[in-house]
Amino acid sequence: MSVLALGLNHTTAAVDLRGRFAFSVDQLGPTLAALRERLSGEAALLSTCNRTELYCAAPALAGGGRQLQHRAIEWLAGVGQVSPDELLRHTYVLEGGAAARHAFRVASGLDSMVLGEAQILGQMKQAVREADAAGTLGTTLHQLFQRSFAVAKEVRTSTEIGAHSISMAAAAVRLAGQVFEDLGRTKVLFVGAGEMIELCATHFAARTPKAMAVANRTLERGEKLASHLGAEAMRLGDLPQRLHEFDIVVSCTASTLPIIGLGAVERAIKARRRKPIFMVDLAVPRDIEPEVGQLADAYLYTVDDLSAVVQTAGTKRQAAVAQAEAIIETGVQGFVHWLDQRATVPLIQALQSQADVWRATELARARKMLAKGDDVEAVLEALSRGLTQKMLHGALAELHSADPHHRPQVAETVSRLFLRGEVTPERRS
């Protein structure tokens, strides 16, 4: 099988470009179902705020790997409405062991903006569940991801790669503290009610702000998070009229279009009498129009802007990276070995099928002899001789037809196949 990983992430593409290739969880299943026929193989999609990756597997026929890569690139380029050449300038294409190594590093948090962060593992498991439900998760990708999860578990239990990690949420709090001297006197608005917002809300709540509110498209879900935080729940539609009330705004929704526009922020700043407003946009695609960052009294940060903060903390854990990479390399070797073994499955099946044909032929012949009243010992002798001749015919034919230059190699191969543990004439001499 050919295994391929095609993707773009925070190191290869800016947030606006990544936004063109983002898929919500609800979109993964239908997208994979539509993709299944086009790729003619296995497929899984991983899409987060920091990356979009397509994992594929297809039979390794002549040129199969190149065909798979070409189809995958064309499809992803169409999703983002860019040319394949433009896409390739911002993506990585990995095959075989390199694709496995990348998947293992992603699952272990070594390829994340936040070194060692654990959230990506849950996102990968969700991607696998969606691929399985869509019918695009075959034996090869199942093995790839299950081994990824096992490697990630070993990395987290055997190393300190995730110790003292500064998450995006913690980084947002740290930056907010640089704008406002006392976060206890601020009002914070969270837009969305997903896992990332809940994480951010927990970090901000620890600083005991003056007030907190949660605005969400589904009021019931927003109320659930607000109740947990001791915050106010508000409708998303009320956000433009109430934006001026808040000093800090953290947004992360699945909207495909910005939900906080330049005009709304300008009006909010005017109502605040030029008092600064700190905004964090963790969504991909963006929730907040990028032009907001040009306003004098608006401090807008995206996931990419937070990278410098989290990477500074990441350098403190580099000592654990070498140990994690060693664990990953062992996992890669195991997967490649399994993949190589899988490549012989068709041959093994063909051999078993041929052996069954020979067995059936000789059994039918033996039954006819018994029906005619032939001696049982003679029938058994003929049966064993017939099977033996059929099994040796191909090897003997190769030996006889091989040219003198290659005959020693053929003889060695035949010896390994049929004389295991026996002493060959050549060895006696």
PyMOL commands that set and color helices and strands:
alter all, ss='L'
color gray80, all
select helices_A, chain A and resi 15-19+25-39+64-80+84-88+96-108+119-134+139-158+168-179+183-185+195-205+219-229+236-245+262-271+290-294+307-343+345-371+376-401+407-418+425-428
alter helices_A, ss='H'
color red, helices_A
select strands_A, chain A and resi 2-9+42-47+51-58+92-95+187-191+211-216+232-235+248-251+277-281+298-302
alter strands_A, ss='S'
color yellow, strands_A
deselect
rebuild
show_as cartoon
